[in-house]
Amino acid sequence: MVAKAGPIPAAPSGPLSVTAKFSATLYGFVEFDSILDSTQSFNDVAGNGSIARSGTFAANHDRMIFGARNSRLGFKLKGPESEMIKSSAIAEMDFLGNQPQGSPSPAGSPAVSESAYFANPTFRIRHMALKFETPFVDILAGQYWQLFGWQANFHPSSVDIQGLPGQVYSRAPQLRLSHTVKTDAVNVEVAVAASRPPQRDSGSPDGQAGLRLIVNEWKGMRTAGGTGTSVDPASIGVSGVARRFRLPEFANAPTQTQTINGYGLSLDAIIPVVPATATNWDNALTLTASFARGQAIADLFTGLTGGVSLTPLPADGTGKASSFAMDIDNGLVIFDNNGQMHAIRWQSVLVGAQYYLPTTPLRMWVAGNYSHMNSSDIQNIVVDKNGSNVNSKIFSKSDFADGNLFVDATQSIRFGLEYAWFRQTYLDGVKGTNHRVQLSGFYLF
């Protein structure tokens, strides 16, 4: 017996609807950088690296860099929502990762070849975090901007790859709790975070906390870095960090530990002097300002050590110097001649302005920044036990200024031209100065 075929189902009257539980948004940019430095001091990321001292070979010769390492790729993810719970995540990567063998040294003797460093860069995690939002508290867990400095809400605009000298600029794995009280006129955000400790053997995380006031209807144009253009409200933020360090005593055979506390305070502001909207940028003028002060906070800046490193132990009975069990990054703490540990203090001021030109066939704006950093105690701490001239290796002051021109050829293609001036003052009074000209192109998506 042969079964009869059933009726043919009717064709759908309209397009099929497919509903996904999760959504993903791709974003990022492709970046090309061409950089000319007047000295052989920096790689593509200058940060707070040491500048070649006046009169040296590196100070008297220039350097040219081409690169694309600051290109970025990210995904914003959203999960199913309910009336009480919203879930999201961010996964963002770039190519500024450290090569396994190190990086080209400023002196020109690379631990890894220049070809490998600039043409075959390392893909790395930039942000990798989940967020869980409820009416009562928001929870963020993973690697994200540090709460200290309310990053990146107050970052300035520049063609130079950030962080700039004197700019609080850092990310870390963390667990953050926050809540925003919203009204028509202002929002108030409060947050606390336990962040990755700068020394894992301290046995305790960084503690960070912040308060931010947002004026909802007073908005201006702001570009964070070279690519993050948005309409942002006026806001003021205050934040702090508390941390602990625990190192072995400065001895060949340590039996005890020394502990010292670090702390920091950051005040930040965005002021739209001439407000703007998403459709009208004409003559928009926005100011940014940041002030940070504290001790043992160098890791919250980019590449800041001041030239300080933990020194070798004095020679033992055999006449050989022993190496110190270094489980901490350079530039945070040092030991004096008596073996006493000290936390290094830094203070920074960074101010910036962004002016958006009236409508032209091409969208254009100019931006300028100035920063000053200084350490109040680094010159008073003896850091070398072997008698070498440390005053010629350590700087206590840093100044930076730049001017930037941005041009949007289309909604996706952007060009930026920058002149930047870097200066550092070493403990013996000698200065190091670098002039940088950078031309960059960006494809935004």
Stockholm file with secondary structure:
# STOCKHOLM 1.0

chainA/1-445         MVAKAGPIPAAPSGPLSVTAKFSATLYGFVEFDSILDSTQSFNDVAGNGSIARSGTFAANHDRMIFGARNSRLGFKLKGPESEMIKSSAIAEMDFLGNQPQGSPSPAGSPAVSESAYFANPTFRIRHMALKFETPFVDILAGQYWQLFGWQANFHPSSVDIQGLPGQVYSRAPQLRLSHTVKTDAVNVEVAVAASRPPQRDSGSPDGQAGLRLIVNEWKGMRTAGGTGTSVDPASIGVSGVARRFRLPEFANAPTQTQTINGYGLSLDAIIPVVPATATNWDNALTLTASFARGQAIADLFTGLTGGVSLTPLPADGTGKASSFAMDIDNGLVIFDNNGQMHAIRWQSVLVGAQYYLPTTPLRMWVAGNYSHMNSSDIQNIVVDKNGSNVNSKIFSKSDFADGNLFVDATQSIRFGLEYAWFRQTYLDGVKGTNHRVQLSGFYLF
#=GR chainA/1-445 SS CCCCCCCCCCCCSSCCCCCCSCEEEEEEEEEEEEEEESSSCCCSCCTTCCCCCTTSTGGGSCEEEEECTTCEEEEEEECCCCSSCEEEEEEEEEEEECBTTBCCCTTSCCSSCHHHHHHSCEEEEEEEEEEEECSSCEEEEEEEECTTTTTTTTCCBCSSCSSCTTCBCCEEEEEEEEEEEECSSEEEEEEEEEECCSSGGGCSCEEEEEEEEEEEEEEEEEEEBTTEEEEEEEEEEEEEEEEEEEEECSSSSCCSEEEEEEEEEEEEEEEEEECCCSSCCTTCEEEEEEEEEEESCGGGBSSCCTTCCCCCCCBCTTSCBCCCCCCSCTTSEEECTTSCEEECEEEEEEEEEEEECCCCSSEEEEEEEEEEEECSSGGGSCCCSSCCCGGGTCEEEEEEEEEEEEEESSSSEEEEEEEEEEEEEETTSCEEEEEEEEEEEEEEC
#=GC SS_cons         CCCCCCCCCCCCSSCCCCCCSCEEEEEEEEEEEEEEESSSCCCSCCTTCCCCCTTSTGGGSCEEEEECTTCEEEEEEECCCCSSCEEEEEEEEEEEECBTTBCCCTTSCCSSCHHHHHHSCEEEEEEEEEEEECSSCEEEEEEEECTTTTTTTTCCBCSSCSSCTTCBCCEEEEEEEEEEEECSSEEEEEEEEEECCSSGGGCSCEEEEEEEEEEEEEEEEEEEBTTEEEEEEEEEEEEEEEEEEEEECSSSSCCSEEEEEEEEEEEEEEEEEECCCSSCCTTCEEEEEEEEEEESCGGGBSSCCTTCCCCCCCBCTTSCBCCCCCCSCTTSEEECTTSCEEECEEEEEEEEEEEECCCCSSEEEEEEEEEEEECSSGGGSCCCSSCCCGGGTCEEEEEEEEEEEEEESSSSEEEEEEEEEEEEEETTSCEEEEEEEEEEEEEEC
//
